[in-house]
Amino acid sequence: MTEQHLPPDAPLIPMPALTPAALRSAVAQIAPARLPEFGEHLDRAAEQAAAQSTITPLHAFLQYWGEFVAVQRFPRRAARLRELEAAADSATDPDTLARLVAEIQQILAEAHREVAA
């Protein structure tokens, strides 16, 4: 059996449904080291939803992890976001920082649109 080679800009996985189970499966495939954080965040969201009698914390959880998966399923996009975040952390020039933040926002907005679609 040969390894499947994807085009450089192809997603590693399809965009999953915005459900805890589908997102958990996606995170397990593309960022397994983040599974403990996923589980802890889901537990906190469920506890907050129960305490506040609202689904808002669960919706925020699904949105956050949906956007995380939307970014991470494209290796180039994920790598670029990491590069930009690292550069922003050490940027001292306001113009450079503004340019970096603008590109970060562009990547996150694209992920947000994918989740909303």
Secondary structure as the mmCIF struct_conf table of DSSP 4:
data_model
#
loop_
_struct_conf.conf_type_id
_struct_conf.id
_struct_conf.beg_label_comp_id
_struct_conf.beg_label_asym_id
_struct_conf.beg_label_seq_id
_struct_conf.end_label_comp_id
_struct_conf.end_label_asym_id
_struct_conf.end_label_seq_id
HELX_LH_PP_P HELX_LH_PP_P1 THR A 2 GLN A 4
TURN_TY1_P TURN_TY1_P1 PRO A 8 ASP A 9
BEND BEND1 ALA A 10 ALA A 10
BEND BEND2 LEU A 12 ILE A 13
HELX_LH_PP_P HELX_LH_PP_P2 PRO A 14 ALA A 17
BEND BEND3 LEU A 18 THR A 19
HELX_RH_AL_P HELX_RH_AL_P1 PRO A 20 ILE A 30
HELX_RH_3T_P HELX_RH_3T_P1 PRO A 32 ARG A 34
HELX_RH_AL_P HELX_RH_AL_P2 LEU A 35 GLN A 52
TURN_TY1_P TURN_TY1_P2 SER A 53 SER A 53
BEND BEND4 ILE A 55 ILE A 55
HELX_RH_AL_P HELX_RH_AL_P3 THR A 56 GLN A 72
TURN_TY1_P TURN_TY1_P3 ARG A 73 ARG A 73
BEND BEND5 PHE A 74 PHE A 74
HELX_RH_AL_P HELX_RH_AL_P4 PRO A 75 SER A 90
BEND BEND6 ASP A 93 ASP A 93
HELX_RH_AL_P HELX_RH_AL_P5 PRO A 94 ALA A 116
#
